[in-house]
Amino acid sequence: MKNFEIRNSKFEIKGILFDAGGTLIHVDGEAVCRAVNQPYSEDSFGQAEVAAHKEAREWIARHPTSTDAERFPIFVDAMLRALGIDDAAARREGGGRVAAEHQRANLWCRPGEKAAETLEALAGRGYRLGVVSNSNGHVRKLLERAGLASFLKVIVDSAEVQIEKPDPRIFSVAVEALGVEPAACAYVGDIYDIDVVGARAAGLRPILIGRCPAPEPVERVARLEELLSVFL
């Protein structure tokens, strides 16, 4: 974190942007399990989600120019395999039902642990908050449903601006709307090749949340509430 502390001494952070899916909001496991006729268990689904994120991130590292539409079936297939659906044909069929449910309502709708409390505290400290998400046009509604939208001044959905991360232009759209300079804005996301690479290219301070592998030392937090110790 030392390099970031030096950088932050020159550029006081005034804005914090977040990824949505995997950072502020997470997969609705009950909806997934209903779609594939599997019993839902919070523990088993949590393990399946972790396994799916790991495999998807490894795939993204090998395909850094891929789109969100290309990544989604990789994630779903890995998740269904981790849920115990071993037959490939059954996973394809189940994956189709999961995709249909995602298209209908977007499965990333469960608020992250301490998400509301963290955003409320950061907003109370004077930070301007926003979201930049690769989504399908539903992210604003999802954040509203999760009780998080009221803390956000800016919500940029890739489907609305027709630009996807890691293209730095989508970060620039959000920073301009937030009314801060790129160097005075941090970005918190969970995938190195999409979030860190894109935010850095746009001149933001990237922070990686969770356990996503990275080919270099990067500033990290394990959980959202740890940001309260970073941005005082």
Secondary structure, 3 states (H helix, E strand, C coil): CHHHHHHHHHCCCCEEEECCECCCEEECHHHHHHHCCCCCCHHHHHHHHHHHHHHHHHHHHHCCCCCHHHHHHHHHHHHHHHCCCCCHHHHHHHHHHHHHHHHHHCCEEEECCCHHHHHHHHHHCCCEEEEEECCCCCHHHHHHHCCCHHHCCEEEEHHHHCCCCCCHHHHHHHHHHHCCCHHHEEEEECCHHHHHHHHHHCCCEEEEECCCCCCCCCCEECCHHHHHHHCC
